[in-house]
Amino acid sequence: MNEQQRNELATLLEQRRSELERATEGLRAGLATPAEAGWPEVRDSVEDGDARMMATLDVTHLRRQEDELREVIQAQERMRTGEYGRCETCDEPIPFGRLQVRPEARFCIRHEEAWEEAHPGGGVPGA
C-alpha cells in the first residue's frame, strides 16, 4: 500500500470514528433520559411493553455501535504500529479495495468468511 492509499484509509477511519463517537453519545444520552428523548410517559401495560421493546432495541444498537467503534480504534492502533492492512490469520496483504469499503478489516476475504462461518451469531472478530 502506498502513502496516498494509507492516508486515504487513515482519513476514512478518522471520519468513521467521529461518526460512531457522536452516535454512541446520542444513544447513551437517550437511554439515560428516555423522557427527554421524546418517549411518551408510560400509562398502561401496552405502552410499557412498547417502551421496553424500544429500550431493548436501543441497547442492542448501542452495543453494535460500540463494537464497531472498538474495531475502528483498533485499526487506527494497527496503523500506528505498522500492522495495518495485513490479514491477522495468514499475514497476506488485505486488498486496498476491501480496506476502502471496510477500513477496519482485520482479515482477508477468505479468512473473514471462515470467521463468519465459525461464528454464525455475529459479533466482533477476535472479541
MOPAC internal coordinates of N, CA, C and O (Angstrom, degrees):
PM7 1SCF
backbone

  N    0.0000 0     0.00 0     0.00 0    0    0    0
  C    1.4530 1     0.00 0     0.00 0    1    0    0
  C    1.5296 1   107.33 1     0.00 0    2    1    0
  O    1.2310 1   121.48 1   -47.15 1    3    2    1
  N    1.3187 1   114.76 1   132.85 1    3    2    1
  C    1.4585 1   117.66 1  -178.78 1    5    3    2
  C    1.5393 1   110.57 1   -87.13 1    6    5    3
  O    1.2310 1   120.92 1    -5.52 1    7    6    5
  N    1.3159 1   115.85 1   174.48 1    7    6    5
  C    1.4670 1   121.66 1  -175.50 1    9    7    6
  C    1.5330 1   112.12 1   -63.22 1   10    9    7
  O    1.2310 1   120.03 1   140.27 1   11   10    9
  N    1.3281 1   117.56 1   -39.73 1   11   10    9
  C    1.4616 1   121.18 1   179.36 1   13   11   10
  C    1.5378 1   110.36 1   -63.12 1   14   13   11
  O    1.2310 1   120.32 1   136.31 1   15   14   13
  N    1.3316 1   117.00 1   -43.69 1   15   14   13
  C    1.4585 1   120.93 1   178.66 1   17   15   14
  C    1.5342 1   110.61 1   -64.23 1   18   17   15
  O    1.2310 1   121.12 1   137.26 1   19   18   17
  N    1.3179 1   115.46 1   -42.74 1   19   18   17
  C    1.4647 1   120.30 1   178.98 1   21   19   18
  C    1.5271 1   110.60 1   -60.83 1   22   21   19
  O    1.2310 1   120.21 1   137.12 1   23   22   21
  N    1.3340 1   117.20 1   -42.88 1   23   22   21
  C    1.4669 1   121.00 1   178.73 1   25   23   22
  C    1.5286 1   111.23 1   -64.49 1   26   25   23
  O    1.2310 1   120.80 1   139.50 1   27   26   25
  N    1.3329 1   116.08 1   -40.50 1   27   26   25
  C    1.4666 1   119.89 1   178.05 1   29   27   26
  C    1.5245 1   110.74 1   -60.48 1   30   29   27
  O    1.2310 1   120.64 1   135.46 1   31   30   29
  N    1.3301 1   116.38 1   -44.54 1   31   30   29
  C    1.4576 1   120.77 1  -179.43 1   33   31   30
  C    1.5283 1   111.32 1   -68.52 1   34   33   31
  O    1.2310 1   120.15 1   142.84 1   35   34   33
  N    1.3257 1   117.32 1   -37.16 1   35   34   33
  C    1.4657 1   120.50 1   177.01 1   37   35   34
  C    1.5268 1   110.01 1   -62.39 1   38   37   35
  O    1.2310 1   120.42 1   140.24 1   39   38   37
  N    1.3217 1   116.79 1   -39.76 1   39   38   37
  C    1.4675 1   121.18 1   177.93 1   41   39   38
  C    1.5230 1   110.61 1   -65.35 1   42   41   39
  O    1.2310 1   120.20 1   136.07 1   43   42   41
  N    1.3337 1   117.22 1   -43.93 1   43   42   41
  C    1.4632 1   120.85 1   178.46 1   45   43   42
  C    1.5241 1   111.36 1   -60.50 1   46   45   43
  O    1.2310 1   120.75 1   137.70 1   47   46   45
  N    1.3308 1   116.17 1   -42.30 1   47   46   45
  C    1.4617 1   120.31 1   178.77 1   49   47   46
  C    1.5276 1   111.11 1   -63.54 1   50   49   47
  O    1.2310 1   120.31 1   136.14 1   51   50   49
  N    1.3079 1   117.00 1   -43.86 1   51   50   49
  C    1.4630 1   120.39 1  -179.01 1   53   51   50
  C    1.5300 1   110.90 1   -65.63 1   54   53   51
  O    1.2310 1   120.25 1   138.96 1   55   54   53
  N    1.3238 1   117.13 1   -41.04 1   55   54   53
  C    1.4668 1   120.36 1   177.80 1   57   55   54
  C    1.5282 1   110.93 1   -62.43 1   58   57   55
  O    1.2310 1   120.86 1   134.94 1   59   58   57
  N    1.3308 1   115.96 1   -45.06 1   59   58   57
  C    1.4664 1   119.55 1  -179.68 1   61   59   58
  C    1.5186 1   110.94 1   -65.51 1   62   61   59
  O    1.2310 1   120.41 1   141.47 1   63   62   61
  N    1.3287 1   116.82 1   -38.53 1   63   62   61
  C    1.4637 1   120.21 1   178.27 1   65   63   62
  C    1.5326 1   110.39 1   -60.90 1   66   65   63
  O    1.2310 1   120.27 1   134.60 1   67   66   65
  N    1.3205 1   117.08 1   -45.40 1   67   66   65
  C    1.4659 1   121.07 1   179.38 1   69   67   66
  C    1.5305 1   110.76 1   -61.44 1   70   69   67
  O    1.2310 1   120.60 1   135.23 1   71   70   69
  N    1.3280 1   116.45 1   -44.77 1   71   70   69
  C    1.4724 1   120.53 1   179.03 1   73   71   70
  C    1.5243 1   110.99 1   -59.79 1   74   73   71
  O    1.2310 1   120.96 1   133.92 1   75   74   73
  N    1.3292 1   115.77 1   -46.08 1   75   74   73
  C    1.4594 1   119.99 1  -177.83 1   77   75   74
  C    1.5206 1   111.98 1   -68.43 1   78   77   75
  O    1.2310 1   120.00 1   142.41 1   79   78   77
  N    1.3217 1   117.60 1   -37.59 1   79   78   77
  C    1.4632 1   119.87 1   177.90 1   81   79   78
  C    1.5218 1   110.65 1   -62.88 1   82   81   79
  O    1.2310 1   120.40 1   136.81 1   83   82   81
  N    1.3295 1   116.84 1   -43.19 1   83   82   81
  C    1.4755 1   120.00 1   177.84 1   85   83   82
  C    1.5285 1   110.75 1   -64.36 1   86   85   83
  O    1.2310 1   120.50 1   136.17 1   87   86   85
  N    1.3230 1   116.65 1   -43.83 1   87   86   85
  C    1.4588 1   120.79 1  -178.30 1   89   87   86
  C    1.5252 1   111.52 1   -63.62 1   90   89   87
  O    1.2310 1   120.20 1   135.52 1   91   90   89
  N    1.3226 1   117.23 1   -44.48 1   91   90   89
  C    1.4620 1   119.34 1  -178.74 1   93   91   90
  C    1.5293 1   110.87 1   -68.05 1   94   93   91
  O    1.2310 1   120.19 1   142.91 1   95   94   93
  N    1.3219 1   117.24 1   -37.09 1   95   94   93
  C    1.4626 1   119.77 1   177.07 1   97   95   94
  C    1.5263 1   110.35 1   -61.49 1   98   97   95
  O    1.2310 1   120.43 1   136.32 1   99   98   97
  N    1.3238 1   116.77 1   -43.68 1   99   98   97
  C    1.4581 1   121.12 1   179.05 1  101   99   98
  C    1.5201 1   112.31 1   -63.79 1  102  101   99
  O    1.2310 1   120.44 1   136.96 1  103  102  101
  N    1.3356 1   116.77 1   -43.04 1  103  102  101
  C    1.4606 1   120.07 1   178.84 1  105  103  102
  C    1.5246 1   111.24 1   -65.31 1  106  105  103
  O    1.2310 1   120.37 1   137.61 1  107  106  105
  N    1.3173 1   116.89 1   -42.39 1  107  106  105
  C    1.4772 1   120.01 1   178.06 1  109  107  106
  C    1.5213 1   110.86 1   -61.47 1  110  109  107
  O    1.2310 1   120.49 1   136.80 1  111  110  109
  N    1.3192 1   116.67 1   -43.20 1  111  110  109
  C    1.4634 1   120.13 1  -179.94 1  113  111  110
  C    1.5283 1   110.26 1   -63.13 1  114  113  111
  O    1.2310 1   119.89 1   137.96 1  115  114  113
  N    1.3140 1   117.82 1   -42.04 1  115  114  113
  C    1.4559 1   121.25 1   179.02 1  117  115  114
  C    1.5125 1   112.64 1   -64.62 1  118  117  115
  O    1.2310 1   120.47 1   142.97 1  119  118  117
  N    1.3288 1   116.70 1   -37.03 1  119  118  117
  C    1.4622 1   120.11 1   178.61 1  121  119  118
  C    1.5271 1   111.20 1   -71.90 1  122  121  119
  O    1.2310 1   120.74 1   146.20 1  123  122  121
  N    1.3185 1   116.19 1   -33.80 1  123  122  121
  C    1.4565 1   120.25 1  -178.42 1  125  123  122
  C    1.5249 1   111.83 1   -72.84 1  126  125  123
  O    1.2310 1   120.22 1   147.87 1  127  126  125
  N    1.3242 1   117.18 1   -32.13 1  127  126  125
  C    1.4641 1   121.29 1  -177.72 1  129  127  126
  C    1.5241 1   109.68 1  -134.22 1  130  129  127
  O    1.2310 1   119.99 1  -105.90 1  131  130  129
  N    1.3426 1   117.63 1    74.10 1  131  130  129
  C    1.4602 1   120.18 1  -175.18 1  133  131  130
  C    1.5288 1   113.91 1   -60.03 1  134  133  131
  O    1.2310 1   119.24 1   145.14 1  135  134  133
  N    1.3094 1   119.06 1   -34.86 1  135  134  133
  C    1.4692 1   120.39 1  -179.80 1  137  135  134
  C    1.5245 1   110.27 1   -65.03 1  138  137  135
  O    1.2310 1   120.25 1   141.83 1  139  138  137
  N    1.3159 1   117.13 1   -38.17 1  139  138  137
  C    1.4638 1   120.68 1   179.50 1  141  139  138
  C    1.5211 1   111.85 1   -74.42 1  142  141  139
  O    1.2310 1   120.27 1   161.45 1  143  142  141
  N    1.3177 1   117.08 1   -18.55 1  143  142  141
  C    1.4627 1   120.68 1   179.33 1  145  143  142
  C    1.5211 1   111.36 1   -83.98 1  146  145  143
  O    1.2310 1   120.21 1  -176.65 1  147  146  145
  N    1.3275 1   117.21 1     3.35 1  147  146  145
  C    1.4536 1   120.01 1   176.93 1  149  147  146
  C    1.5067 1   114.46 1    96.55 1  150  149  147
  O    1.2310 1   119.81 1  -174.44 1  151  150  149
  N    1.3322 1   117.97 1     5.56 1  151  150  149
  C    1.4479 1   119.50 1   177.44 1  153  151  150
  C    1.5243 1   108.53 1   -73.89 1  154  153  151
  O    1.2310 1   120.01 1   -40.11 1  155  154  153
  N    1.3287 1   117.58 1   139.89 1  155  154  153
  C    1.4574 1   119.09 1   179.00 1  157  155  154
  C    1.5212 1   111.33 1   -71.93 1  158  157  155
  O    1.2310 1   121.17 1   -24.72 1  159  158  157
  N    1.3002 1   115.37 1   155.28 1  159  158  157
  C    1.4682 1   120.13 1   174.43 1  161  159  158
  C    1.5190 1   107.39 1   -65.68 1  162  161  159
  O    1.2310 1   119.92 1   -47.26 1  163  162  161
  N    1.3182 1   117.75 1   132.74 1  163  162  161
  C    1.4571 1   122.26 1  -177.28 1  165  163  162
  C    1.5254 1   108.73 1   -73.94 1  166  165  163
  O    1.2310 1   121.22 1   -49.75 1  167  166  165
  N    1.3410 1   115.27 1   130.25 1  167  166  165
  C    1.4701 1   119.06 1  -176.70 1  169  167  166
  C    1.5229 1   112.62 1  -122.51 1  170  169  167
  O    1.2310 1   119.25 1   153.62 1  171  170  169
  N    1.3161 1   119.04 1   -26.38 1  171  170  169
  C    1.4690 1   119.83 1   179.48 1  173  171  170
  C    1.5283 1   109.21 1  -141.92 1  174  173  171
  O    1.2310 1   120.88 1    -2.62 1  175  174  173
  N    1.3346 1   115.92 1   177.38 1  175  174  173
  C    1.4654 1   119.99 1  -174.55 1  177  175  174
  C    1.5290 1   112.49 1   -66.08 1  178  177  175
  O    1.2310 1   119.73 1   147.12 1  179  178  177
  N    1.3251 1   118.12 1   -32.88 1  179  178  177
  C    1.4639 1   120.33 1   178.28 1  181  179  178
  C    1.5234 1   109.93 1   -66.84 1  182  181  179
  O    1.2310 1   120.30 1   132.92 1  183  182  181
  N    1.3304 1   117.03 1   -47.08 1  183  182  181
  C    1.4631 1   120.45 1   177.65 1  185  183  182
  C    1.5185 1   110.99 1   -63.48 1  186  185  183
  O    1.2310 1   120.63 1   143.52 1  187  186  185
  N    1.3436 1   116.40 1   -36.48 1  187  186  185
  C    1.4660 1   120.26 1   177.44 1  189  187  186
  C    1.5332 1   109.97 1   -62.91 1  190  189  187
  O    1.2310 1   120.30 1   136.08 1  191  190  189
  N    1.3282 1   117.03 1   -43.92 1  191  190  189
  C    1.4676 1   120.91 1   178.30 1  193  191  190
  C    1.5194 1   111.72 1   -63.29 1  194  193  191
  O    1.2310 1   120.98 1   138.20 1  195  194  193
  N    1.3267 1   115.72 1   -41.80 1  195  194  193
  C    1.4681 1   119.54 1   177.67 1  197  195  194
  C    1.5280 1   110.99 1   -62.81 1  198  197  195
  O    1.2310 1   120.75 1   137.06 1  199  198  197
  N    1.3294 1   116.16 1   -42.94 1  199  198  197
  C    1.4658 1   120.36 1  -179.82 1  201  199  198
  C    1.5206 1   110.71 1   -63.58 1  202  201  199
  O    1.2310 1   120.25 1   139.62 1  203  202  201
  N    1.3274 1   117.13 1   -40.38 1  203  202  201
  C    1.4740 1   120.60 1   178.65 1  205  203  202
  C    1.5301 1   110.98 1   -65.84 1  206  205  203
  O    1.2310 1   120.95 1   138.34 1  207  206  205
  N    1.3342 1   115.79 1   -41.66 1  207  206  205
  C    1.4599 1   119.49 1   178.95 1  209  207  206
  C    1.5317 1   110.63 1   -62.11 1  210  209  207
  O    1.2310 1   120.49 1   135.32 1  211  210  209
  N    1.3326 1   116.67 1   -44.68 1  211  210  209
  C    1.4638 1   120.49 1   179.72 1  213  211  210
  C    1.5283 1   110.82 1   -63.21 1  214  213  211
  O    1.2310 1   120.47 1   139.68 1  215  214  213
  N    1.3316 1   116.71 1   -40.32 1  215  214  213
  C    1.4686 1   119.96 1   178.48 1  217  215  214
  C    1.5224 1   110.43 1   -63.64 1  218  217  215
  O    1.2310 1   120.33 1   139.63 1  219  218  217
  N    1.3385 1   116.97 1   -40.37 1  219  218  217
  C    1.4646 1   120.56 1   178.47 1  221  219  218
  C    1.5210 1   110.75 1   -63.58 1  222  221  219
  O    1.2310 1   120.48 1   137.20 1  223  222  221
  N    1.3261 1   116.68 1   -42.80 1  223  222  221
  C    1.4670 1   120.02 1   177.90 1  225  223  222
  C    1.5185 1   111.23 1   -63.34 1  226  225  223
  O    1.2310 1   120.42 1   139.29 1  227  226  225
  N    1.3285 1   116.81 1   -40.71 1  227  226  225
  C    1.4625 1   120.43 1   178.83 1  229  227  226
  C    1.5262 1   111.47 1   -64.73 1  230  229  227
  O    1.2310 1   120.28 1   139.82 1  231  230  229
  N    1.3225 1   117.07 1   -40.18 1  231  230  229
  C    1.4737 1   120.56 1   178.65 1  233  231  230
  C    1.5223 1   109.94 1   -65.06 1  234  233  231
  O    1.2310 1   120.37 1   137.29 1  235  234  233
  N    1.3268 1   116.90 1   -42.71 1  235  234  233
  C    1.4700 1   121.00 1   178.29 1  237  235  234
  C    1.5268 1   110.55 1   -61.61 1  238  237  235
  O    1.2310 1   120.77 1   135.64 1  239  238  237
  N    1.3216 1   116.13 1   -44.36 1  239  238  237
  C    1.4667 1   120.54 1   178.82 1  241  239  238
  C    1.5372 1   110.47 1   -63.73 1  242  241  239
  O    1.2310 1   120.45 1   138.59 1  243  242  241
  N    1.3123 1   116.75 1   -41.41 1  243  242  241
  C    1.4693 1   120.68 1   178.14 1  245  243  242
  C    1.5195 1   110.68 1   -61.03 1  246  245  243
  O    1.2310 1   119.95 1   135.95 1  247  246  245
  N    1.3062 1   117.71 1   -44.05 1  247  246  245
  C    1.4762 1   121.01 1   179.77 1  249  247  246
  C    1.5244 1   110.99 1   -61.21 1  250  249  247
  O    1.2310 1   120.50 1   137.97 1  251  250  249
  N    1.3262 1   116.64 1   -42.03 1  251  250  249
  C    1.4699 1   119.74 1   178.70 1  253  251  250
  C    1.5321 1   110.83 1   -63.82 1  254  253  251
  O    1.2310 1   120.92 1   136.66 1  255  254  253
  N    1.3259 1   115.85 1   -43.34 1  255  254  253
  C    1.4645 1   120.09 1   178.69 1  257  255  254
  C    1.5300 1   110.60 1   -62.77 1  258  257  255
  O    1.2310 1   120.15 1   137.76 1  259  258  257
  N    1.3267 1   117.31 1   -42.24 1  259  258  257
  C    1.4593 1   120.94 1   178.88 1  261  259  258
  C    1.5232 1   111.50 1   -64.99 1  262  261  259
  O    1.2310 1   120.25 1   140.60 1  263  262  261
  N    1.3445 1   117.12 1   -39.40 1  263  262  261
  C    1.4702 1   120.76 1   177.22 1  265  263  262
  C    1.5253 1   110.64 1   -62.15 1  266  265  263
  O    1.2310 1   120.73 1   135.29 1  267  266  265
  N    1.3332 1   116.21 1   -44.71 1  267  266  265
  C    1.4631 1   119.42 1   179.84 1  269  267  266
  C    1.5310 1   110.69 1   -65.84 1  270  269  267
  O    1.2310 1   120.26 1   141.44 1  271  270  269
  N    1.3251 1   117.11 1   -38.56 1  271  270  269
  C    1.4664 1   120.73 1   177.59 1  273  271  270
  C    1.5228 1   110.32 1   -61.13 1  274  273  271
  O    1.2310 1   120.23 1   137.35 1  275  274  273
  N    1.3318 1   117.16 1   -42.65 1  275  274  273
  C    1.4790 1   120.20 1   176.98 1  277  275  274
  C    1.5242 1   110.94 1   -60.83 1  278  277  275
  O    1.2310 1   120.20 1   138.79 1  279  278  277
  N    1.3359 1   117.23 1   -41.21 1  279  278  277
  C    1.4627 1   120.83 1   178.90 1  281  279  278
  C    1.5309 1   110.87 1   -61.49 1  282  281  279
  O    1.2310 1   120.47 1   137.38 1  283  282  281
  N    1.3276 1   116.70 1   -42.62 1  283  282  281
  C    1.4593 1   121.36 1  -179.41 1  285  283  282
  C    1.5272 1   110.08 1   -65.43 1  286  285  283
  O    1.2310 1   120.16 1   135.76 1  287  286  285
  N    1.3186 1   117.31 1   -44.24 1  287  286  285
  C    1.4631 1   121.16 1   179.20 1  289  287  286
  C    1.5261 1   110.31 1   -62.86 1  290  289  287
  O    1.2310 1   120.30 1   138.88 1  291  290  289
  N    1.3273 1   117.03 1   -41.12 1  291  290  289
  C    1.4659 1   120.35 1   177.68 1  293  291  290
  C    1.5246 1   110.98 1   -64.68 1  294  293  291
  O    1.2310 1   120.11 1   142.20 1  295  294  293
  N    1.3190 1   117.40 1   -37.80 1  295  294  293
  C    1.4771 1   120.78 1   177.54 1  297  295  294
  C    1.5283 1   109.70 1   -64.38 1  298  297  295
  O    1.2310 1   120.02 1   138.53 1  299  298  297
  N    1.3187 1   117.58 1   -41.47 1  299  298  297
  C    1.4677 1   120.31 1   177.36 1  301  299  298
  C    1.5240 1   110.58 1   -62.61 1  302  301  299
  O    1.2310 1   120.26 1   142.30 1  303  302  301
  N    1.3103 1   117.10 1   -37.70 1  303  302  301
  C    1.4672 1   120.24 1   177.87 1  305  303  302
  C    1.5274 1   110.28 1   -67.18 1  306  305  303
  O    1.2310 1   120.13 1   138.57 1  307  306  305
  N    1.3396 1   117.36 1   -41.43 1  307  306  305
  C    1.4706 1   120.03 1   176.65 1  309  307  306
  C    1.5169 1   110.67 1   -61.37 1  310  309  307
  O    1.2310 1   120.45 1   143.78 1  311  310  309
  N    1.3273 1   116.75 1   -36.22 1  311  310  309
  C    1.4593 1   120.78 1   178.32 1  313  311  310
  C    1.5331 1   109.74 1   -63.96 1  314  313  311
  O    1.2310 1   120.87 1   137.32 1  315  314  313
  N    1.3277 1   115.94 1   -42.68 1  315  314  313
  C    1.4846 1   120.10 1   179.23 1  317  315  314
  C    1.5237 1   112.63 1   -64.65 1  318  317  315
  O    1.2310 1   120.53 1   144.87 1  319  318  317
  N    1.3428 1   116.59 1   -35.13 1  319  318  317
  C    1.4594 1   120.15 1  -176.46 1  321  319  318
  C    1.5217 1   113.79 1   -91.38 1  322  321  319
  O    1.2310 1   120.47 1   177.42 1  323  322  321
  N    1.3526 1   116.71 1    -2.58 1  323  322  321
  C    1.4631 1   120.00 1   178.97 1  325  323  322
  C    1.5109 1   114.39 1    84.00 1  326  325  323
  O    1.2310 1   119.53 1  -169.55 1  327  326  325
  N    1.3211 1   118.51 1    10.45 1  327  326  325
  C    1.4604 1   122.22 1  -179.55 1  329  327  326
  C    1.5256 1   111.94 1   -97.27 1  330  329  327
  O    1.2310 1   120.24 1  -179.89 1  331  330  329
  N    1.3159 1   117.15 1     0.11 1  331  330  329
  C    1.4611 1   122.29 1  -174.31 1  333  331  330
  C    1.5266 1   111.41 1   -73.34 1  334  333  331
  O    1.2310 1   121.27 1   -36.41 1  335  334  333
  N    1.3506 1   115.17 1   143.59 1  335  334  333
  C    1.4580 1   120.39 1   172.64 1  337  335  334
  C    1.5090 1   115.15 1    87.39 1  338  337  335
  O    1.2310 1   120.28 1  -170.49 1  339  338  337
  N    1.3229 1   117.07 1     9.51 1  339  338  337
  C    1.4583 1   121.09 1   177.80 1  341  339  338
  C    1.5242 1   108.19 1  -122.24 1  342  341  339
  O    1.2310 1   120.90 1   -39.08 1  343  342  341
  N    1.3275 1   115.88 1   140.92 1  343  342  341
  C    1.4590 1   121.38 1   179.39 1  345  343  342
  C    1.5322 1   109.51 1   -64.27 1  346  345  343
  O    1.2310 1   120.77 1   -48.08 1  347  346  345
  N    1.3080 1   116.14 1   131.92 1  347  346  345
  C    1.4618 1   120.37 1  -179.44 1  349  347  346
  C    1.5194 1   112.72 1   -71.45 1  350  349  347
  O    1.2310 1   119.99 1   165.62 1  351  350  349
  N    1.3353 1   117.63 1   -14.38 1  351  350  349
  C    1.4535 1   120.57 1  -179.96 1  353  351  350
  C    1.5225 1   111.88 1   -94.84 1  354  353  351
  O    1.2310 1   120.22 1   129.68 1  355  354  353
  N    1.3318 1   117.18 1   -50.32 1  355  354  353
  C    1.4679 1   120.07 1  -173.99 1  357  355  354
  C    1.5300 1   113.36 1  -107.90 1  358  357  355
  O    1.2310 1   119.96 1   172.62 1  359  358  357
  N    1.3192 1   117.68 1    -7.38 1  359  358  357
  C    1.4567 1   124.59 1   179.77 1  361  359  358
  C    1.5299 1   113.67 1    65.65 1  362  361  359
  O    1.2310 1   120.23 1  -165.72 1  363  362  361
  N    1.3345 1   117.16 1    14.28 1  363  362  361
  C    1.4594 1   120.90 1   175.20 1  365  363  362
  C    1.5270 1   108.74 1   -80.54 1  366  365  363
  O    1.2310 1   120.12 1   -27.51 1  367  366  365
  N    1.3371 1   117.37 1   152.49 1  367  366  365
  C    1.4662 1   119.19 1   177.46 1  369  367  366
  C    1.5297 1   111.24 1   -62.71 1  370  369  367
  O    1.2310 1   120.90 1   -41.93 1  371  370  369
  N    1.3266 1   115.88 1   138.07 1  371  370  369
  C    1.4602 1   121.21 1   173.81 1  373  371  370
  C    1.5311 1   105.84 1   -81.97 1  374  373  371
  O    1.2310 1   119.57 1   -50.90 1  375  374  373
  N    1.3338 1   118.43 1   129.10 1  375  374  373
  C    1.4636 1   120.12 1  -177.96 1  377  375  374
  C    1.5328 1   112.34 1   -56.15 1  378  377  375
  O    1.2310 1   120.99 1   -38.69 1  379  378  377
  N    1.3284 1   115.71 1   141.31 1  379  378  377
  C    1.4605 1   121.90 1  -178.39 1  381  379  378
  C    1.5282 1   111.31 1   -56.51 1  382  381  379
  O    1.2310 1   119.94 1   139.70 1  383  382  381
  N    1.3210 1   117.72 1   -40.30 1  383  382  381
  C    1.4661 1   120.87 1   178.89 1  385  383  382
  C    1.5205 1   112.63 1   -59.11 1  386  385  383
  O    1.2310 1   120.62 1   140.95 1  387  386  385
  N    1.3124 1   116.41 1   -39.05 1  387  386  385
  C    1.4816 1   120.05 1   176.85 1  389  387  386
  C    1.5191 1   110.14 1   -66.09 1  390  389  387
  O    1.2310 1   120.70 1   137.95 1  391  390  389
  N    1.3190 1   116.27 1   -42.05 1  391  390  389
  C    1.4649 1   119.76 1  -179.59 1  393  391  390
  C    1.5302 1   111.68 1   -67.74 1  394  393  391
  O    1.2310 1   120.05 1   150.28 1  395  394  393
  N    1.3213 1   117.50 1   -29.72 1  395  394  393
  C    1.4625 1   119.25 1   176.56 1  397  395  394
  C    1.5251 1   110.50 1   -65.19 1  398  397  395
  O    1.2310 1   120.65 1   143.68 1  399  398  397
  N    1.3285 1   116.36 1   -36.32 1  399  398  397
  C    1.4606 1   121.51 1  -179.54 1  401  399  398
  C    1.5249 1   110.69 1   -80.30 1  402  401  399
  O    1.2310 1   120.25 1   137.73 1  403  402  401
  N    1.3159 1   117.13 1   -42.27 1  403  402  401
  C    1.4683 1   122.54 1  -179.93 1  405  403  402
  C    1.5269 1   108.14 1  -132.00 1  406  405  403
  O    1.2310 1   120.26 1   -99.43 1  407  406  405
  N    1.3202 1   117.12 1    80.57 1  407  406  405
  C    1.4685 1   119.21 1  -175.88 1  409  407  406
  C    1.5247 1   113.60 1   -62.98 1  410  409  407
  O    1.2310 1   120.05 1   163.69 1  411  410  409
  N    1.3132 1   117.51 1   -16.31 1  411  410  409
  C    1.4641 1   120.37 1   178.39 1  413  411  410
  C    1.5290 1   112.37 1   -89.84 1  414  413  411
  O    1.2310 1   119.74 1  -176.53 1  415  414  413
  N    1.3412 1   118.10 1     3.47 1  415  414  413
  C    1.4634 1   122.45 1  -176.72 1  417  415  414
  C    1.5250 1   111.17 1   -54.77 1  418  417  415
  O    1.2310 1   121.79 1   -41.74 1  419  418  417
  N    1.3334 1   114.17 1   138.26 1  419  418  417
  C    1.4704 1   121.14 1   179.62 1  421  419  418
  C    1.5189 1   112.52 1  -110.50 1  422  421  419
  O    1.2310 1   120.99 1   166.56 1  423  422  421
  N    1.3307 1   115.72 1   -13.44 1  423  422  421
  C    1.4570 1   120.59 1  -175.00 1  425  423  422
  C    1.5253 1   110.69 1  -130.60 1  426  425  423
  O    1.2310 1   120.82 1   -26.67 1  427  426  425
  N    1.3338 1   116.04 1   153.33 1  427  426  425
  C    1.4551 1   120.63 1   169.15 1  429  427  426
  C    1.5340 1   107.16 1   -68.30 1  430  429  427
  O    1.2310 1   120.33 1   -11.66 1  431  430  429
  N    1.3082 1   116.97 1   168.34 1  431  430  429
  C    1.4697 1   120.59 1  -177.43 1  433  431  430
  C    1.5277 1   111.21 1   -56.69 1  434  433  431
  O    1.2310 1   120.32 1   135.14 1  435  434  433
  N    1.3123 1   116.99 1   -44.86 1  435  434  433
  C    1.4778 1   121.07 1  -177.04 1  437  435  434
  C    1.5167 1   110.69 1   -58.57 1  438  437  435
  O    1.2310 1   120.31 1   133.35 1  439  438  437
  N    1.3243 1   117.01 1   -46.65 1  439  438  437
  C    1.4581 1   119.65 1  -177.38 1  441  439  438
  C    1.5250 1   112.62 1   -79.34 1  442  441  439
  O    1.2310 1   119.91 1   153.76 1  443  442  441
  N    1.3236 1   117.78 1   -26.24 1  443  442  441
  C    1.4707 1   120.65 1   172.76 1  445  443  442
  C    1.5290 1   109.08 1   -64.19 1  446  445  443
  O    1.2310 1   120.37 1   134.96 1  447  446  445
  N    1.3357 1   116.89 1   -45.04 1  447  446  445
  C    1.4619 1   120.70 1   179.12 1  449  447  446
  C    1.5259 1   110.58 1   -62.86 1  450  449  447
  O    1.2310 1   120.10 1   139.73 1  451  450  449
  N    1.3229 1   117.42 1   -40.27 1  451  450  449
  C    1.4652 1   120.62 1   178.31 1  453  451  450
  C    1.5283 1   110.59 1   -64.24 1  454  453  451
  O    1.2310 1   120.69 1   139.36 1  455  454  453
  N    1.3357 1   116.29 1   -40.64 1  455  454  453
  C    1.4685 1   119.76 1   179.40 1  457  455  454
  C    1.5278 1   109.82 1   -64.72 1  458  457  455
  O    1.2310 1   120.27 1   135.68 1  459  458  457
  N    1.3220 1   117.10 1   -44.32 1  459  458  457
  C    1.4642 1   120.74 1  -179.50 1  461  459  458
  C    1.5256 1   111.35 1   -64.46 1  462  461  459
  O    1.2310 1   120.33 1   143.46 1  463  462  461
  N    1.3261 1   116.97 1   -36.54 1  463  462  461
  C    1.4631 1   120.40 1   177.78 1  465  463  462
  C    1.5247 1   110.73 1   -66.61 1  466  465  463
  O    1.2310 1   120.30 1   142.13 1  467  466  465
  N    1.3213 1   117.03 1   -37.87 1  467  466  465
  C    1.4630 1   121.36 1   179.73 1  469  467  466
  C    1.5280 1   112.27 1   -76.26 1  470  469  467
  O    1.2310 1   119.80 1   161.88 1  471  470  469
  N    1.3300 1   117.98 1   -18.12 1  471  470  469
  C    1.4677 1   123.31 1  -178.57 1  473  471  470
  C    1.5299 1   109.92 1  -127.83 1  474  473  471
  O    1.2310 1   120.20 1  -110.66 1  475  474  473
  N    1.3385 1   117.22 1    69.34 1  475  474  473
  C    1.4682 1   120.05 1  -174.22 1  477  475  474
  C    1.5305 1   113.76 1   -63.72 1  478  477  475
  O    1.2310 1   119.52 1   160.83 1  479  478  477
  N    1.3154 1   118.53 1   -19.17 1  479  478  477
  C    1.4642 1   121.23 1   178.79 1  481  479  478
  C    1.4988 1   113.03 1   -79.25 1  482  481  479
  O    1.2310 1   119.98 1   174.73 1  483  482  481
  N    1.2957 1   117.64 1    -5.27 1  483  482  481
  C    1.4690 1   121.46 1  -179.51 1  485  483  482
  C    1.5035 1   110.66 1    89.56 1  486  485  483
  O    1.2310 1   121.35 1    26.02 1  487  486  485
  N    1.3067 1   115.03 1  -153.98 1  487  486  485
  C    1.4602 1   121.30 1  -176.70 1  489  487  486
  C    1.4957 1   110.82 1   107.03 1  490  489  487
  O    1.2310 1   121.68 1     3.49 1  491  490  489
  N    1.2857 1   114.38 1  -176.51 1  491  490  489
  C    1.4568 1   121.26 1  -177.72 1  493  491  490
  C    1.5217 1   108.13 1   -97.61 1  494  493  491
  O    1.2310 1   119.47 1   -52.17 1  495  494  493
  N    1.3470 1   118.62 1   127.83 1  495  494  493
  C    1.4516 1   120.59 1   177.40 1  497  495  494
  C    1.5263 1   110.98 1   -54.75 1  498  497  495
  O    1.2310 1   121.50 1   -50.56 1  499  498  497
  N    1.3170 1   114.74 1   129.44 1  499  498  497
  C    1.4608 1   119.10 1   176.33 1  501  499  498
  C    1.5126 1   114.33 1    80.21 1  502  501  499
  O    1.2310 1   119.69 1   179.66 1  503  502  501
  N    1.3302 1   118.20 1    -0.34 1  503  502  501
  C    1.4692 1   120.12 1  -178.93 1  505  503  502
  C    1.4946 1   111.25 1   -85.17 1  506  505  503
  O    1.2310 1   120.10 1   180.00 1  507  506  505

